[in-house]
C-alpha cells in the first residue's frame, strides 16, 4: 500500500489562550463580542473535527493495509 500523505493525517494543536492584561481598558459592542466568541467556538470545533477525521483516516488505512497483507480483518477494525 502506498504511504498516506502527511497532510492527510496531520493533527492540529491550538495554543491555549494566555492573554496578559495590558491595563488598558477598551469597550466593545456586546453583539460584536458575541460574534467573536461564536466564531472562535466554530473554529475550535472545526479543528477538532479535522483532527478526528485525520485519526479516522489513519485507523482506516491501517485496517485496509492489514486486510490486504493478511486477508483477515483485525478485531479493532470491526463494526462500531
N, C-alpha and C positions, 0 to 999 in steps of 0.2 A: 504494500500500500504506500502511496506517496505520503510525504510528510505534510502535515497541515501547515498552512501559512501562519506565522507567528501572530499576525494581526487578528486572525480569526479566533484565537484562543487567549488573547491578552486580556487581562482584567485591569480595571482602573481603580485607583485609590483616590479618595478625596482628602485633602488636607483638613484637619479639624479647624473649626473657627476659633481663632485666638486673637481677636481684635483687642488691642491695648487702648484704653481710654486716653484721648488726647487732652481732655479737659475742656475742649471747645464744644459747646452745645449747638446743634442745628435743629431746625424744625422741618418736618416733612408731613405732607398731607397723609391722612390716615388711609385713603384709597390707594395712594402710591405705595405706601409701606405694605399694605395688604397684598398688592400685586407682586411686589418684590419677594415677599415671604412665599407666596403661592408658586411663583416661577422657580424659586430656589428648591422648594419641595418637589416640583416636577423634574428638575434637573437631577436631584438626588435619586429620585425614582427611576429615571432613565439610565443612570449609571448602574443602579442595582439590577435592573432588567438586563442590561447589556452584559454584566458580569455573570448573571445566571445563564444567559444564552451561551457565553463562552465556555462555562463549565459544562453545560449540557452537550455542546458540540464535541468537546474533548472526551467526555464519557462515551458518547455515541461512537466516535471514531475508534476509541479503544475497544468497544464491543465488536464493531464491524471487523476490525483488524484481527481480533481473537477468533471470531467466527470464520473468517477467510483462511486463517492459518490452521485451525484445528477442526473446523466443521461442526463444532459444538458451541452452544450458547452458554456463556458463563452465568452462574446464578445471579450475579449482580446486574445482569443485562436483561432480566426477565421483565414481564409487565409490572407496572407500578400502580 
